[in-house]
């Protein structure tokens, strides 16, 4: 059975909206697709199948970076699709994705909520997918970024913790989260809640589960 990977803070950006390559004899146009996906690794740790949040699967034509074998990874990926809908991975970034622990078990020393930007978010593929902006001082700066589930009765609610360790907000890097929503008994049109601290004002989201 495939297991689901748990990934620490990853900062990166997915680039490009179209990709064109040329053969010796003819020009070949490939369709570009990018977004949150689930990557399925084989026994050697290579992503061989990608599933987008609409349930469409793409076979991967070339070997990617080697990851843990027989594992499911939530990814933000940019791929080029040929006429057979086979994917060639141009870029992929693992997201922060794990079953949310209860907020009640988090020690007070970790309950740091430095600000961050929520660039966008949506529910898809059974996940709450979040694109974040984190302000840092240098390329090698390390921040702690994780989420928990709040113990609000009758609600599926999450909060994001961010510890910048007094880092100066010079420029913005990006982080991606995919919070699994299975196991909570959610039905269509139920509400999922998310809160976190922002730079200008705090975020308090209510999203419809579809």
N, C-alpha and C positions, 0 to 999 in steps of 0.2 A: 504494500500500500504506500502511496505517496505520502510524505509528511510535509507539513507547511513550515517554511523557513521563518525565523524571527530575526529581524535585521535592526541594527542600531542606526543612529543618525547618519543619513547620507545626504550630502549637499551636491546638487548638480543642476543642469538645465538641459532640456531637450530642445534641439534646434531643428530648423528647416521645415518647410511646408510642401516642398516638391523635390523630386530627385530625377535627373535625366542622365543616362549613361550612353556611351556610343560604342558600338562594335566596329570592327574594321570595315565591314561591308554595308552596314545600315545603322541608322539611329534607332536605339531602343528606348522607349519611354516607359518608366515604371511608376506605378501609382504609389504615392506616399501616404502612410498612415502613422499617426502617433497618438499616444495616450496611455492610460492605465490598462494593464493586461496581466494575465496569469501565465507564467512560464513554467513548462513541464520539463524537467531535466531527465536524461536517460541514465543508464547505469554507469556512464563515464562522467556525468556531471555537465553535459552539454544540453542547452535548451533545444529541444527538438520540436515542440509544439507550443504555440502561443494562442491563448484564448482571450478575445476582447470582451468588453462588458456587455455586449449584445449576444454573447454565446457563440460567436463565429470562431472556428478554429483555423489556424494557419500552420502548415508544415514549414519548418525552418530549413532553408536550403544549404546554409553554410554553418560551420561550427562557430559558436559564440565563445565568450570567456567561460572558463571552466568553473562550475559552481559545485555545490554538494550534490551527489548523485541521488536519483529517485526522490526528488523534492519539488514541491510547488512553491514558486516565488511570485510574490506580487511585484510587478515591475512598472516603471514608466519607460516606454520603448518607442523608438522611431524605426519604422521598417519600410522597405521598398517591396511592393507586391508585383509579381510578374503576371502575365496573362492567365496563368493557372492558379492565381491567388496563393502562390508559394512565397513565403516571407524571407527576405534577407535583412538581418538585423543591422541597422546603421549605428544605433546607440541604445543602450539600456542601462537603467539605474534602478537597483532594488529600492523598494519603499520601506518605511517603518511600518511593519504589519505583524500583529500578534493578537491573541485573545486578550481583551482588556481586563486587567486585574481590578478588583474592587478598590475604590479610592480609600476605603477604611483601613486597608492594610499598608498603605504607603506611609513611611515614617515622616515626621514633621520636617526633618532635615532635607527631604527631597521635594517638599511642597513649595517650590520656587516658581513664581509665575512672572518672569520677565516678559516684556511685550514681544509680539511678532505680528506679521501681516498674514491674513488669510486672503490669498490671491483669488482662489476659487475653490468650490467644493460641490460634490454631487453624490447621490446614491446610485450605484450601478454595479452589476455583477455580484451582488450580495455584500458589498462593502460600502462604507462611507469613505469616499476618496477626497483627499484634501491636498491642495497645492499651497505651500507656505513660503513666505519670504522672511528670512532671518538676517538681521543686520549684524555684521561682523567687522572686525578691525583688519584682519589679514587673512590670506588664503588658508593658512594652517590653523586658524582658530578652532578650538573645540568647545562646543556647547552641549548641554544635555537637553534632550527633547523627547518626551514620551507622553502617553495618554493613559487615562484610567476611566473606569465606569463609575459614575456617581450612584449612590444608593438611594435615589429618589423613588419612593413607592409608586408603582404603576407606570414608570417611565423608563425608556431606554435613553440614557443621557451620559455624555462623555465630557471630559475636560482635558485640556492640553497643558502640560507643565513645561516650562522653558527656563533653564538656568544659563544665563550668558556669562557667568563668572566675572562680572564687572567689565566685560569686554566693551570697547567703544563702538558705537554704531556708525561705522564709516561707509560701508557699502553693503548691498543686499545679495545674499546667496539664497538658494532655494532648497527646500526639503519637501518630501512627499510622504503622505500617510495613507494607508488603506486599512480602515478599522473593520474587521469581520463583524457582520451583523447576524450571522446564523446562530441559532441556539437561544434566541430571546423570544421566540414565539410571535414575531412580528407578522402582522397581516397587512394586506394592501391598504394604503391610505393611513396607516398608523404614523405617528410622529416620532422622529428621532431628534434628540437635542444635542447641541454642542456649544460649549463655552470656552473662552480663553481670553487672555489679556492682550489688548492691541496697543499700538503706539499712540494712536489718536484717541480711540475709545475702545472699550471692551466689546468682544463679540458674544452674541447670544443668538444662536441659530435654531430654527425649527424647520426640519426637512421632512417631506412626505415620503414614506417608504413605498416604493412601487415594485 
